[in-house]
Amino acid sequence: MANLMSTYFGPLDKGACVYFFIISVIFFIALILVSISELIFLFQNFKKINFRMFMNGIIILFNIFLAYFVNRLLNTMCTKSLA
């Protein structure tokens, strides 16, 4: 029973930190793509943009940046704690 508990609930090895690295890369790519698309949208629809649409774009960018930063931070903590 102890072996079963150790298998499913015990600490993971350093290879599990790759998960946070992959997720942070995905969010960084998303941040770049969304930034470019927001800039294109702003330049194409400059006359029709109101403050609410502008703030929605800023909030989306901030959320993606925050997800990227959190996963990068978790990757750093995971890597440093298992070194």
N, C-alpha and C positions, 0 to 999 in steps of 0.2 A: 504494500500500500504506500509506503514511503517513496518507493521508486516511481510509482505512478504520480504522486503529488509533485515530486521533484521534476518529472518530465513535463508536466503541464503547467506548473506554477513556479518553477525555479527560474533563476536568472538566465538570460539569453547570452549567447556569445557575441563577440565583436561584429560578426557578420550581419547581425540584425540591425546594426546602425546604418547599413546601406539603404534601408527603407526610408529613413529621414533624408538621406542625400538625394535619392531619386525624386521624392516628393518636392524637395526644395528646388531641384532643377526644373521640374514640371511647372512649379509656380513662377519661377524666374522667367521661363519662356512665355508663360501666360501673361506676365507683367509686361514684357516687351511687346507682345502682340497686341494686347489691349491698349497700351500706350500709343502705339502707332495707329491703331484703328480710331482711337479717340481724337488724335490730332487730325487725321484725315476727315473725320466727321465734322470736327470744328471748322476746318477750312472750307469744306464743301457747303455747309449749312450755317455759315456765319450770321446771316441775316435773320434766320429763324430760331436761333438758340436763345432760350431764356435762362434765367438764373437757376431754376429748378433742374433743367436738363444738364446744365454745367455742373451743378453740385452732385447730381447722380453719378456722373462720370468720375468726379473726384473721389466720391465714396467707394465706387467700384475699384478704382485704382488703389486706394488705401487698403481696402480689404484684401486684395491680392498681394500687395506688398507685405501686409501683416502676416498672411499665411506663409509667404516665402520666408520672412524673418523668423517666425516661430519654428518652422521646420529646420531652418539652418541652425538656430540656437539648440534645438533638440539633438541635431546631428553632432554638434560640437560637444554637448554635455555627454552624449552617449559614447563618443569616441574617447574623450578625455577620462571618463570614469572607468572605462574598461582597458585603459592603456597599461 
